[in-house]
């Protein structure tokens, strides 16, 4: 299942962090049912351990300009990158024209619930995916090769 990552501009320094992640970086997917804009919202987070610190140092000037510093990022908790694109909204409808197999948050939530029932687990969160790019679009593949 392919998921489109959106909203990075609302989550500084997400755009900078995305430039510093290796191919197939592991990301955490968290349900956000209290989101005031979409009760089906799913947040996308990344651990600092996934970030290529050497590349981040090359982007340190941009990082500081966005109000963060290198140590704060590398020594901190997970960083929110954005959200999975909402089903039926413009970003996913546009991206789906060129990216096959792309689904939105509602379809992802349904699949996560089915998987949870199949595994006899009470709570489906967190889920993990791998981040890659198709063109300039950040795409999460779910499930990740190894769920943790």
C-alpha positions in Angstrom: 0.0 0.0 0.0 1.4 3.4 -1.0 0.6 6.5 1.1 1.3 10.1 0.2 3.0 12.3 2.9 1.6 15.8 3.0 1.7 18.9 5.3 5.5 19.1 5.7 5.3 22.9 5.5 3.2 22.9 8.7 5.8 20.9 10.6 9.2 22.7 10.5 11.8 21.4 10.1 10.2 18.4 8.2 11.2 19.6 4.7 14.9 19.7 5.8 14.7 16.4 7.6 13.2 14.7 4.5 16.4 15.8 2.6 18.5 14.0 5.2 16.7 10.6 5.3 18.2 7.6 3.5 16.1 5.6 1.0 13.7 3.3 2.8 13.9 5.2 6.1 11.5 3.7 8.7 8.7 6.0 9.7 6.0 5.6 12.4 2.3 6.1 11.6 0.1 7.3 14.5 -3.7 7.7 14.4 -4.8 11.2 15.4 -8.6 10.9 16.0 -8.6 14.3 17.9 -7.4 16.2 14.9 -9.8 19.2 14.5 -9.7 19.0 10.7 -10.0 15.3 10.1 -10.9 12.5 12.6 -9.2 10.0 10.3 -5.9 11.9 10.4 -2.7 9.8 10.6 0.5 11.5 11.6 3.9 10.5 10.2 6.9 10.6 12.6 10.6 9.7 12.2 13.2 8.9 14.8 16.4 10.9 14.8 18.3 7.6 14.5 17.0 7.4 10.9 18.5 10.8 10.0 21.8 11.0 8.2 23.6 13.4 10.5 26.3 14.1 7.9 23.7 15.4 5.4 21.9 17.2 8.2 25.1 19.1 9.0 25.3 20.2 5.4 21.8 21.7 5.9 22.5 23.2 9.3 22.1 26.8 8.1 18.6 26.1 6.9 17.9 24.1 10.1 18.9 27.1 12.2 16.8 29.5 10.0 13.8 27.3 10.7 14.3 27.7 14.5 16.0 24.4 15.3 19.6 23.3 15.9 21.4 20.1 15.1 21.8 18.9 18.7 18.1 19.5 19.4 17.1 17.3 16.4 19.6 14.5 16.9 19.2 14.3 20.7 15.4 14.8 20.7 12.4 12.6 20.4 10.7 11.6 17.1 10.0 14.4 14.7 6.6 14.9 13.1 7.0 15.1 9.3 3.3 15.6 8.4 0.2 13.4 7.7 -0.9 10.8 5.3 -3.0 12.5 2.6 -6.7 12.6 3.2 -8.8 10.3 1.1 -10.6 12.1 -1.7 -8.8 15.4 -1.3 -6.9 17.3 -4.0 -3.3 16.2 -3.0 -4.0 12.5 -3.3 -6.3 12.8 -6.3 -3.6 14.7 -8.2 -0.7 12.4 -7.1 -2.8 9.3 -8.0 -2.8 10.4 -11.6 0.9 9.4 -11.8 1.5 7.1 -8.9 -0.2 3.7 -9.0 -1.6 2.1 -5.9 -1.8 5.3 -3.9 -4.5 5.3 -1.1 -5.5 7.9 1.5 -5.9 7.9 5.2 -9.4 6.3 5.3 -8.3 3.2 3.3 -5.1 3.0 5.4 -7.0 3.0 8.7 -9.4 0.3 7.4 -6.4 -1.9 6.4 -4.6 -1.3 9.7 -7.7 -2.4 11.6 -8.1 -5.6 9.5 -4.4 -6.4 10.0 -4.9 -5.9 13.8 -7.8 -8.2 13.9 -5.9 -10.8 11.9 -3.0 -10.6 14.3 -5.3 -10.7 17.4 -3.8 -7.4 18.7 -6.1 -5.0 20.6 -4.5 -1.7 19.4 -3.3 -1.2 15.9 -0.8 1.6 16.8 1.9 2.3 16.1 2.3 1.1 12.5 5.5 1.4 10.6 6.2 2.1 6.9 9.2 3.0 4.8 9.7 6.3 3.2 10.9 6.8 -0.4 10.3 9.3 -3.2 8.6 8.9 -6.5 9.7 12.0 -8.3 9.5 14.7 -5.7 6.6 13.1 -3.9 7.3 11.5 -0.5 5.7 8.1 -0.5 5.3 5.7 2.5 5.1 2.0 1.7 3.0 0.1 4.3 3.4 -2.2 5.9 7.2 -1.9 6.4 9.1 -5.0 5.7 9.4 -5.6 9.5 6.7 -4.3 11.8 8.1 -3.5 15.3 
